[in-house]
Amino acid sequence: MERTMIERTIKDAYAARKRGDVDSIVKMFTDDAHFQLAGAYVTSPVAVETMSSGDLKAALTALVATFEWLEQDIQSILVEGDKAAVHWRGKIRSTVTGEVVDTELVDLFELKDGRISSFVEFCDTALAARLMQADDAPPVAAS
């Protein structure tokens, strides 16, 4: 897959995410795609990993409902073969707390036949956990 096609796929996925269009995002992934928000599952409610389209849609629906993307500024896209790394900064609003934050993330993509076969995102999981926690709710307990 050519670099321009990889970049276009990534930017289209980000545009769908910013619109909150979960169905369009899911269509961009292979049926057996690996999707992960990296982090320690026992301490972070945002850490998630899926390997099926049904689980992917459920995870994306929850993320879109919780985190509204207000701004995204891509700092760099590195492409090697069918893999890409994207460093970006953004302004995100929590629909739980109403708080708006500036944050920085790195996303790793793998593509197969023009679709995303793997996506791993590295974010500030402590910040994400805080944004998921309403002031009047009990703290998130580790399982």
C-alpha positions in Angstrom: 0.0 0.0 0.0 1.4 3.4 -0.9 2.2 6.0 1.7 -0.4 8.4 0.4 -3.1 5.8 0.7 -2.1 4.9 4.2 -2.1 8.6 5.2 -5.5 9.0 3.6 -7.0 6.0 5.4 -5.6 7.3 8.7 -7.0 10.9 8.1 -10.3 9.5 7.1 -10.5 7.4 10.3 -9.6 10.5 12.4 -12.3 12.5 10.6 -14.9 9.9 11.3 -13.8 9.8 14.9 -14.1 13.5 15.2 -17.6 13.4 13.8 -18.5 10.6 16.2 -19.4 8.3 13.3 -18.8 4.9 14.9 -20.2 2.9 11.9 -17.8 4.6 9.5 -14.9 3.9 11.8 -15.8 0.2 12.2 -16.0 -0.2 8.4 -12.4 1.0 8.1 -11.1 -1.9 10.2 -10.7 -5.5 9.1 -13.2 -8.0 10.6 -10.5 -9.5 12.9 -8.7 -6.2 13.7 -6.7 -5.8 16.8 -7.7 -2.6 18.7 -6.0 -1.5 21.9 -5.8 1.5 24.1 -2.6 0.7 25.9 -2.5 0.8 29.7 -2.7 -1.4 32.8 -6.2 -2.9 32.8 -6.2 -3.2 36.6 -5.7 0.5 37.2 -7.1 2.3 34.2 -10.7 2.2 33.0 -9.6 3.4 29.6 -7.3 0.5 28.8 -9.1 -1.9 26.4 -8.2 -4.5 23.9 -10.5 -6.1 21.3 -10.1 -8.7 18.5 -13.5 -8.8 16.8 -15.7 -6.3 15.0 -18.5 -6.6 17.6 -16.2 -5.8 20.5 -14.6 -3.0 18.4 -17.9 -1.4 17.8 -18.8 -1.6 21.5 -15.5 -0.1 22.6 -15.7 2.7 20.0 -19.2 3.5 21.0 -18.2 3.9 24.6 -15.1 6.0 23.7 -17.1 8.3 21.4 -19.8 8.8 24.0 -17.2 9.7 26.7 -14.5 11.7 24.8 -15.5 14.4 22.4 -12.7 15.5 20.1 -12.7 19.2 19.7 -9.4 19.7 18.0 -6.7 17.5 16.5 -3.3 18.6 15.3 -1.2 15.9 13.7 2.5 16.5 14.5 3.9 13.8 12.4 3.1 10.6 10.5 5.8 8.0 10.0 5.1 5.3 7.4 7.1 2.1 6.9 5.6 -0.6 4.7 2.0 -1.1 5.8 2.7 0.4 9.3 2.3 3.9 10.5 3.0 5.9 13.7 1.1 9.1 14.3 2.0 11.7 16.9 -0.8 14.2 17.6 -2.0 16.8 20.0 -5.6 17.5 20.7 -8.3 19.2 22.7 -10.7 16.7 24.2 -13.9 17.2 26.2 -15.2 14.7 28.7 -18.9 14.2 28.4 -18.9 12.8 32.0 -17.2 15.8 33.7 -17.4 18.5 31.1 -13.7 19.2 31.5 -11.8 20.2 28.4 -8.1 19.2 28.3 -5.1 19.5 25.9 -3.3 16.2 25.6 -0.8 14.4 23.4 -1.1 10.9 21.9 0.7 8.4 19.7 -1.2 5.9 17.5 0.3 2.9 15.8 -1.5 1.6 12.7 -1.1 -1.6 10.6 -3.1 -1.8 7.4 -4.0 -4.8 5.2 -5.8 -4.5 1.9 -6.6 -0.9 2.5 -8.2 -1.4 5.9 -6.9 -1.1 9.4 -5.8 -4.5 10.8 -4.2 -3.2 14.0 -4.5 0.0 16.0 -2.8 0.7 19.3 -3.1 4.1 21.0 -0.8 5.4 23.8 -2.4 8.2 25.8 -2.2 9.7 29.3 -4.3 7.0 31.0 -4.4 8.8 34.4 -5.9 11.9 32.6 -8.3 9.7 30.7 -9.4 8.0 34.0 -10.0 11.4 35.6 -12.1 12.5 32.6 -14.2 9.3 33.0 -14.9 10.0 36.7 -17.8 12.3 37.7 -17.1 14.2 40.9 -20.1 12.6 42.7 -19.2 9.0 41.6 -17.1 6.6 43.7 -13.5 6.1 42.5 -12.9 3.5 39.9 -12.0 0.2 41.7 -9.3 -2.1 40.3 -10.7 -5.6 39.6 
